């Protein structure tokens, strides 16, 4: 179980430079975009009671919808929200 402090201190606030890096990542193609979105949606949010957007979506969505958009949960310890996640060619 993840504690509030662990979630809050694991990552820093996004900066303008981080947003530019994210934009570069999104230009890499569908596979890389899905990988990034799975990591982003597996990060717990305070507004969801420290549950992940993926968990919330899974509670309301059909399994077929989850498979169609390649949504997969990533273990909290393996969530990577840095540009190093995306393979640059």
N, C-alpha and C positions, 0 to 999 in steps of 0.2 A: 504494500500500500504506500502510495506516495504522499508525503506530507506537504503541507502548504509551503513551507520554507524551501523544500527541495525543488518544487516546481517553480517557485518565484525566482530563485537564485540561479537556476541552471543556465538561463540565457539572459543576455542584456537586452535593453530596449533597441528596437530597430532604428538605424540612422539613415540619413539620405543616401550615403554610400552603400549601405546594405540593400536599399531599394534598387539602386542601379545594378548591383550584383544579381539581385533576384530577376531583374528584367533580362539580363544576359542569360540566366539559367532558362528562362521561359522561351528563349529563342532556339533552344536545343532540340525541340521536337516533342512529339506526343509521349514517347516512353519516358523521357526525362521529366516532362510535366507531370505525368501520373506518379512517378516516384516522389517528386517534390511534394505533390498534394497529399500523398499518403503519409508522409512525414509531418507535414503541417497539421493535418487533420488527426494525427495521433498524439498531439501535444495537449495535455490537460489545460482547461481554461477555468479561471476563477468564476466567471459568469455562469458556467455549467456545473457548479458545485465540484470543481476539479475533475470533471469527467471530460472525455475527449469529444470533439465534434463527430468523429467516426462512431463512437458509442451511441450518441444521440441519433445520428442518421440511421444506424443499424436497427435501433428500436422501432423506428417508424417505416423503414423502407423494406421492400420485398428483397429476398436473396437474389432474384434475377437482376434487379436494378443494381445491386452491389457488384455483381459479376460483370454487368455490361459496362460499367465505368471503371472497372479494375480497382475498386476500393479495397484496401487491405489495411488492417491494423498493424502498426509497428510497435514493438515493445518499448516502453518508456526509456529504458536504458540505451536503446539503439536509435532513438529519435535524433536526427541530425538536421538542424535548421541552418547550417552554414553552407556557403557556396561550394564547399569541398564535396558535397553530396553529388553534384552534377558532374558528369564526365565531359570535359572540354576536348574537342577534337583539334 
